[in-house]
């Protein structure tokens, strides 16, 4: 993998599970998170995919994220500045997130997508927004 991408200073340490680099392969997703975790998550171990927008307030600025849920402690949060290799992606952050949801769903047939994520994946609209930091904390607890 290439040298990790730096998160924007204003969000450093503020977004749990944030992935700096990810490589999609036949084996799964090989990722490096901001917290130092380096892990290959096999496609067959992915149990869920959740697309959301972070709270509108700074430092989150309503960024679209895709959470890849597998084993405890191994959640991968793809953020707008995650460097992804192994597949061509649209330049639009929202379109890229939508493409990623489709790729993961196709590779991980047992992965669950909640209703909001399905709607996001099958539309041209935005992902459901987490309204505030309390909602983000609750969302993160469910993924831990």
Buried (B, 14 or more C-beta within 10 A) or exposed (E): EEEBBEBEEEBEEBBBBBBBBBBBEEEBBBBBBBEEBEBEBEBBBBEBBBBBBBBEEEBBBEBBBBBBBBEEEBBBBBBBBBBBEEEEBEEEBBEBBBBBBEBBBEBBEEBBBBEBBBBBBEEEEBBBBBEEEEBBEEBBEEBE
